[in-house]
């Protein structure tokens, strides 16, 4: 991971980028590059795919009650509220602020 800039204050802000030669996704920084502000969610009806800024992809299965089950061993939780999805991690490094609206 490469940090391009950081701003310190009441709320720290940084822009990071990471390259993965196996990632064929072409984002705003070109093929294989992702940045710390880039998240992607695709609702496939029976499941939801989420890509994090690191390029990590995880899939949540939709349950009959419209809740979501993470993959075995995952520390992520996905919730839906209207047209928004909220993902949290058990260590709280990812919180509600990373909301996806579709």
C-alpha positions as CSV (number, residue, x, y, z in Angstrom):
1,X,0.0,0.0,0.0
2,X,1.3,3.4,-0.9
3,X,0.1,6.5,0.9
4,X,-0.1,9.6,-1.3
5,X,-1.2,12.1,1.2
6,X,-2.3,12.5,4.8
7,X,-4.0,15.3,6.7
8,X,-4.0,15.3,10.5
9,X,-6.5,16.9,12.7
10,X,-9.7,16.2,14.6
11,X,-10.4,13.5,12.0
12,X,-7.4,12.2,10.1
13,X,-7.7,11.7,6.3
14,X,-5.4,9.8,4.1
15,X,-5.4,8.7,0.4
16,X,-3.8,5.3,-0.1
17,X,-3.5,3.1,-3.2
18,X,-2.7,-0.5,-3.7
19,X,-1.8,-2.5,-6.8
20,X,-2.7,-6.1,-7.6
21,X,-1.4,-7.4,-10.9
22,X,-4.1,-10.2,-10.8
23,X,-6.9,-7.7,-10.4
24,X,-8.3,-6.9,-13.9
25,X,-10.7,-4.3,-12.6
26,X,-10.2,-0.9,-14.3
27,X,-10.9,1.8,-11.7
28,X,-10.2,5.5,-11.6
29,X,-6.4,4.9,-11.2
30,X,-6.1,2.3,-14.0
31,X,-6.1,-1.5,-14.3
32,X,-5.1,-3.3,-11.1
33,X,-5.1,-0.1,-8.9
34,X,-7.5,0.6,-6.1
35,X,-7.7,3.5,-3.6
36,X,-8.8,4.0,-0.1
37,X,-12.1,5.7,-1.1
38,X,-13.1,3.0,-3.5
39,X,-15.7,0.4,-2.4
40,X,-18.1,-1.5,-4.7
41,X,-21.2,-3.5,-3.9
42,X,-23.2,-5.6,-6.4
43,X,-26.6,-7.0,-5.3
44,X,-27.2,-10.3,-7.2
45,X,-30.6,-10.9,-5.4
46,X,-29.5,-14.2,-3.8
47,X,-26.2,-12.8,-2.6
48,X,-24.3,-9.5,-2.4
49,X,-20.7,-9.1,-3.5
50,X,-18.6,-6.4,-1.8
51,X,-15.1,-5.2,-2.9
52,X,-13.1,-3.3,-0.4
53,X,-10.6,-0.6,-1.2
54,X,-7.8,-3.2,-0.8
55,X,-9.3,-5.3,-3.7
56,X,-10.6,-7.9,-1.2
57,X,-13.9,-9.3,-2.3
58,X,-16.4,-11.0,0.1
59,X,-19.8,-12.5,-0.6
60,X,-22.8,-12.4,1.7
61,X,-25.7,-14.8,1.2
62,X,-29.2,-13.4,1.4
63,X,-31.3,-15.2,4.0
64,X,-35.1,-15.7,3.7
65,X,-35.7,-12.9,6.3
66,X,-33.6,-10.5,4.1
67,X,-30.6,-10.6,6.5
68,X,-27.2,-11.5,5.2
69,X,-24.8,-14.3,6.2
70,X,-21.1,-13.7,5.8
71,X,-18.7,-16.4,4.6
72,X,-17.4,-18.8,7.3
73,X,-14.6,-17.2,9.2
74,X,-15.4,-13.7,8.0
75,X,-15.3,-10.8,10.5
76,X,-17.6,-8.7,8.4
77,X,-21.4,-8.0,8.9
78,X,-23.7,-6.6,6.2
79,X,-27.0,-5.0,6.9
80,X,-29.6,-3.4,4.6
81,X,-31.8,-0.4,5.5
82,X,-34.0,0.7,2.6
83,X,-31.8,1.2,-0.4
84,X,-28.6,1.4,1.7
85,X,-26.2,-1.3,2.8
86,X,-23.9,-0.9,5.8
87,X,-20.9,-3.1,6.4
88,X,-19.1,-3.4,9.7
89,X,-16.1,-5.4,10.8
90,X,-15.6,-6.9,14.2
91,X,-12.6,-4.8,14.9
92,X,-14.6,-1.6,14.0
93,X,-12.1,-0.6,11.3
94,X,-15.0,-0.5,8.9
95,X,-18.1,1.1,10.2
96,X,-21.5,2.4,9.1
97,X,-19.7,5.4,7.4
98,X,-18.9,3.0,4.6
99,X,-22.5,2.8,3.3
100,X,-23.5,1.7,-0.2
101,X,-26.6,3.1,-1.8
102,X,-28.1,1.4,-4.8
